[in-house]
Amino acid sequence: MKYLLVTALILVVFWLWRHNRQVERDEAARPQPRKPSSQAGAATEVVACSVCQVHLPRSEALIGAKGIYCSEAHRRQAGD
């Protein structure tokens, strides 16, 4: 009887150990939600070049007296 009890206890401990490992493996395989970065909420204004109509962020655009341009060549081409 003593051996039966010890065997049953070992089986229960083994089952709990395997069950916990399976749960951890499932959680690791599940894709984690992406954390928003500090710039994720910041919207970037997009503008179009006055010559070729290419869209680019305002921070990368060249602003002239006659419009907004994607490159120095287009700014010169427009006579700005």
N, C-alpha and C positions, 0 to 999 in steps of 0.2 A: 504494500500500500504506500509506503514511504517513497519508493522509487517511482510509482505512478504519479504522485503529487509533484515530485521534483521534475519529472519529465514534462508534466503539464505546465509547470511554471516556466521551464526553459522554452517550451513551444510558444507560450503567450509572450514572453519577452522577445523571442525571435520574430514573431508576427508583428509586434509593435515596432520593432526596429526596422523591418522591411517596409511597413506601411508608412512610417515617417520618411524613409528614404524616397519612396515613390512620390509622396506629396511634395517634397523638396525638389525633386526632378521635374515634376509637372509645373511647379511655380517658376523654375528657372527657364523652362522651355516656353512659357507664356510670354508674349511680347510685352515689354514694360511700356507704360504710357510715357510719351515724350514730355520732358519738362520744358516749359516755355523759356526761351532764352531772353536776355534783357532786350534784344532788338526785335523779338518776334512781334511785339505789339506796335512797334514803330512803323508807320506807313511811309513809303518813299514816294515822292511825287515824280511822276514820269512825264517827260515833255518830248515833243517831236521836233526834229531838225527842220528848219525853215526851207532847206534846199532839197533834201532827199526824203524827208518824212520818217526817218528812222527814229524809233522811240528809245530814249535812254534816260537814266536817272538825272534829275536836275543837278545833283552834286557833280556829275561828270560832264555836263554840258558847258559849252562856251556861250556866254551871253554877250551879244553885241547890241549896237544901237538900233538895228533893223530887225532883230530877231534872235532866235536861239539856234545854235549850230552844234553838230556832232564832232566837227574837227576844224582845225585852223584853216584847212584848204577850203572848206565850204564857207567859212566866214569871209575869206578873201574873195571867193567866187561871187558872193552876194554883194560885194562892194562895201562891206561894213568896215 
